Amino acid sequence: MTSPTAAAPTTAAPRPPGILFLLGIVLALLAASWAAVGALLAPEVPGGWTSVLVAAVLVTVVPFAALIGTRVRGIYPGRFFRLTVFRFLWYAHFLLLLAMLAGVAGMLLGALGALFGLGTDTIGDWGRVAIGLTAAVYGVGMLAGYWGSRQLVVTELDITHPALPPELDGLRVVQLSDVHVGPHTLKRTLAAVAQQALDARPDLIAMTGDLIDDFDEDVEHYAAAFGHLAAPLGVWVIAGNHDIYANWPKVRARLARLPQRILVNEHVMVAHRGAAFAIAGTGDPAAGRRVGSPLGGPDLQATMAGVPDGTFTLVLAHNPVLWPPLAGLGAHVTLSGHTHWGQLAIPALDWCLASPFLEHAMGWHVRGGSLLYIHPGTNYWGIPFRLGAPPEVAVITLRSGGGAPAMRRVSQRQVRC
């Protein structure tokens, strides 16, 4: 999964799309989906369009209203609400979107068939058959994805870098990313993750963002699951976009009660085995780019400022879009997450569902003297679905060596959870 590219010394952090803009796109897609699916199914279901409109209200309007209501009224949604309303929204609307696409594709095929005199079915019949087949495949796929989301793996990785002092050869780092802890998260899964992290006997533990799911109160569940983690050189934490969305100042205040070091656009010099290295952590683009903002936006210049020349630097940056400018600023190894590898990946093709949207979406990459590893995530977000991208505890051993930076997978084993 190596992707060597030329260095590009830029430090600007890309600005993410606005939440209202994304919400507008989602609502437009849902409206179009109901219109298309309704046009196909209304002639065949009792009640016609009345039934379709009732379904739209029950499936979309009521759950979304309940979700928005919790936000507006400041109500913390517990386990039951998230496993019913939240998860139902995901499952139902993924199916709705796929049904719309399948219905349109089926009608196009029907139109082509009619054009060439193939069959006697109407265009609408083709669309309805396509929707039915899609629903069946969707059900099987969701079951397979649920099974995949439970297949936790411990991946042993070696990173060789010429800038690593020989004294630090063998330094072990456990990386957990995108744990997305909330009241709905299976406690036995979190316990298995924590135990594997401790069993690896790392020198340090890196939590590379999205510690919680959506609310600052989720930190209490994160603390119960991972607050006891410890390593000789500490547990280091950065914010991900979900930590930002959950009100980062409040999230940070809650995290500060834990024996974990929070890094926001800063670095710390760490002495070990008679040598020293820098561990740095960035803010996240989800907070925007206002320098000095308490919201947790990235300031890459501040993150790297003052690192002594030639010092090996390990950077934690949740979003891999920050890596190219970090590479230009001298980051030697950057550990990221965020993408989840799309929760649907074909590793043999170096492709995942996030690949069409990101230059660096999975695996490891090299740019000049800088290496990036994108963690596939330790948990899921949205619905428990993973295929080709198993949840991971990454155990990374840093090696000192000449030549270009490189990574190799030493082993991978599955853990029962």
N, C-alpha and C positions, 0 to 999 in steps of 0.2 A: 504494500500500500504506500509505496514511496512516491512522492511527487516533488522532485527537485525543481525549483524555479529561481529566477534571478531575484536579487534583493531589490526592494522598493522602499527607500527611506522616506516614508510618510507617516505622520503621527495622528492624522485626523480619524476619529472614531465615527463610523457611519451612524446616521440618525435612523432609528427604527420608525416604521409607519405609525401614525397616531392611532390611539385606541378607537376614537370615534370613526375614523376612516375605515378601520378594519371591521368595526361593528356594522357600518353601513354596507360593506361588501357582503358580510354574512347575512344580513337581513334581506338584501336584494337576491342573494342566491336561494334563500329559503322561500321567498315569495315566488320566484321563478320555478322552483322545484314543485311547490304545491300546485301552481297553475298547470304545469306540464303533466304531472302525475294525475291531477284531477281531471284534466281533459281526456285522458285515456281511460280512467277507471269510472268516472261518473256515469257513463252510459250503461255500465255493467253492474253497478252496486245498487241495492235498494235505497231509495231516497235521492239518488243522483247527486247533484251538486250540494244539496243540503247536507248529506252525509259527509261529503268531502270537507265542507266548511266546518262541520262539528268536529271532525277529526283534526283539522288544522288548529282549531281552538284548544282542544284537549291535549294534543301532542306538542304544539309549539307555543301558543299564546299563554296558556296557564302555567306551564313550567318556567318559561322565561319571566313571566310576571312574578312568580314566587322567588326566582333567583334575584331579580332586580330588587324585589322587596327586602330581601335580607341585607342587601348592600345599603339601600336608602335608609332603612330603619336601624342599621347597625346591629343586626341579629347575627350571632355566630352560628353557622350551620353545623350541626353535629353529624355523627356517623350515619344515622338513619336518613337524614336529608340528603347527604352526599351520595349515599348508595342508591337512593331512589330518584330524586329529582335530578341531581347532577349527572349521574351515570345514565339515566334514562334519556336525558337530552342528547348525550353523545351517541348512544346506540341508535336512537330513533332518527336523528338527523343525518348521521352518516348514511343510513339506509335510504332516507328520503333523497339525499343528493345522488346516490348511486342509482336509485330507481329512476330519477329524472334523466340522468345520462343514458341509462339503458333504454328507457322508453323512446328517447329521441333517436338513439342508434337503431333501435328496432324499426321505427317508422321509416328511417332512411333506407334500411334494407328492404322493407316492404315496398317502398316507392320504386326501388331499383327492380325488385321482382315483378312488380306490375308493369314497369316499362318494357321488360323483356318477356312478358307473358308467362312468368313462372308462378304457378299456384293461383288459388282463388281467394286466399285470405285477404282481408282488407288491411290497409296500412295500420289501422288501430289494433287489429288482432296481433300483428307483428310486435307492436309496442307493448301490448299487455303480456305476451309470451316472454318478451325480453325482461320485463319487470319481475315476472314470476321466477324465471331462472336466476336472476340477480339476487332476489330475496333468499333463494335456497342456497346459493353459493355464499352469500353474506353470512348466513347462519353457521355454515360449516367453518368459514374463515374466522368468525369471531370465537368459536370454540377452540380452534387451533391456536389463535392468538392468545387466548386466555391461558391455555396450557403453556405456551411459550413464555408468557410473562412470569411464570412460576419457576422457570429453569435457571436459577441463579448460577453463575459461573465465577470461579476464581481464576483470573488470567495472570500468569507470571510473564513479565516483560523485562527485557534488558534494553537500556538506552546507553549507547556508547558515545561519548563526547570528548573531543580533545581538550576542551577548556576545563574539564573536571580535574582537580588536583589528585595525584595518585593516592594521597592520604584518604581521600573520600571514596575511593573505589569500593564498590559494594554497598554504598548508602542505599537503604531501602525506604521506599515511599509507598504507602497505600493511598490510592486515590479513590474516593467515593464521590459520585456526582449525581445531581438530579435525583435525590432521594425522595423529594416531594412528600414529606411526611404530613399527615393530617389524621383526624380521628378515624377515618375510614381505612387507613393503611393496616394491613395484617401485621399484628404484633410479632407473630412467629417469624415472618419474613425479615422484619427489621432486626429481630434478635439474632437471626442467622447471619445477617450482614455484619452486625457489630462483632459477633464472635469470630467470624473469618478475618475481619480487620485486625483484631487483637492476636489471633493465632499466627498471623503472618510475622509478628514481632518486628514491626517496622521501626525505623529511626524517627520517622515523622508521618503524620496522617494529613492529607490534603482533602478538604471538602470543597469541591469546585462549583458551588452555587446551586440554586434551586433547592435549598434545604427544606423548605416548606411548600405547601401547595398553593394556598391563596389568601390566607388570613394571618395576621400577626399572632393571634392566639394559638396558631398551629405550632409555634415555637415550643410550647409546653409539651407537646407530643414529641417533637424533635428532641427535646432535652431528655425525656424519658427513654427514648430509644438510643441516643448517641451521646448524651451528656457525660457518660462515664468513660468514653474513649480516652486513651492516654498513650503517649509515646515519649521516648527520651528527649526528643527535640520538639515535642509539642504537637498539638492539633491546630491546624491553620484553616481558616474559614474565609470565604469570599461570598459576595452576593451574586445571585442569579436574577434573571428577569422576574421570576415569581416572588422572590424575596423583595424586590423593588415594588412590584404591584401591590403587595400586601401591606404597604406603608413601611418603607425601609427604616425611617427613624425609630418607629416603634419596634420593628423586628430587631434592629441592632441593639436597642436598649434591653430587650429580653435576652438576646444572645450573650450580651456582656456579663450576665450572671453566671455563665458557664466557664469552666476552665479551658477555654478555647480562644486562640488569638484571632481577632477579626482584622483583616487587611483590606483597606480601601485606598487605592492609589498611593501605596507606600511600600517600602521594603524594609527588611530587618536583616542585619548581618548576624549570621549564626556561626559560632565556633564549634568545631568537632574534629576530634582526632588530630589536633595540632594544625588544622587548616581552617579556612573560613569560606563561607559561601553566602550568597544573598538569596533570600526567599521573598518574593514580591507578590502583591495581589492588586488587581485592578478593580475599578467600579464597573458597572454594566451599562451598555448603551440604552437599555430600557428606561433609564432615568434621564436621558438627554445628555447634552454636552456642556452644561454650564459648569465651568471650573469652580471648585470650592462649594458646590451645592451639597446640602446635607442629604439630598435624595439619592446619592450614590452613583452618579454618572462617572464615566471613565476620564481620567486625566493621566495619560500615558507618560507624558513628560515628567510629572510629579512622581509617578510610580518608579521610574528608572533614575531619577535625578540623584546624584550623590553616590551611586554604586561605583566603587573604585574600579579603575580600568583593569581589565583582565580577570575580574572576579567572576567566578561561575555563578550564574543567576538562574534560579528556578522561578518561573512566573506562573501564577494561578490566574487564569482569565476565563470566566465562564463562557463567553461567546467567542467562537473561533474567528469571527471577523476582526477581532482585535490583534490577531497574531501578526499579519504582515507589518503593521506599524511597529509592533513590539520587536519583531525581528530587526527592523531598521534601527531600533534603539539599543540593540545589543543583548536581547533576551536569548539565552542559550537553549533552554528547554521550557516550553510552555505547555501546561496541562489545561485542557478545556473540556467542556461538556456541551450542554444546551441542545444539541441536535437530536439526541436519543437515537441517532442513526435512523431517524424517521420512524422508529419502532417497526420498520419493515425494510429489510436489507437483503442484498445478495452480495455477501463479502467477496466471493470469487470474482465478481465483476467490478468490485470497488464501487458499488452503487447502492444507494438507499433512497428512501422516499424524500429525504431532504436535499439530495444531490442537485435536482434542477434549480434549487433556490440559493444554494451556497457554493462558493468556490471550494471551500474545504468543509466537508460534511461528515466525514468518517475517517477512521484510521490515523495514520501518521504521515507527516509531510516534512520536507526539508527545504529551507530557503537560506542559501548562503551557509552561515555557521549556526543557524537556528533550527530547532526541531519542534514540531507541534504534535501532541497526541490528543485526539478527540475521543473522549470516553463515551461509550454507548449509553451510559446512564445506569444507575443502580436500581431504579424503580421505574414506574411508568407515569405518564400524565394523561388525564382524560379518561380513558378506559383501559382495563388490564389487557393489553394486546401487544405482543411482540413476536415477530417472525424473522429469523435470520439476524436478530440483534438482541441476544439474550442479556438480561440485567447482569451487571458485572461488578465485582470487586477487583480492582487492578492493583497488582503488587509489582511495583516497578523497582528494578535494581539499576542504579546508575553505575556505569563503568567508565574508567579513564582509558582513552586510547586515541591513537592518531587517526588521520583521515577525516572524512566528512562525518557529521553526526548520523547515527543510524539507530534503528530500533528493530528488535526481533522478538517474536513470541516464543517463549521457552516452553510453556505448557498451558493447558487449560483443563480444568476439571469442574464437574457439575456438583452442586451442593444441594442436598435435600432440604427443602424449606416449605 
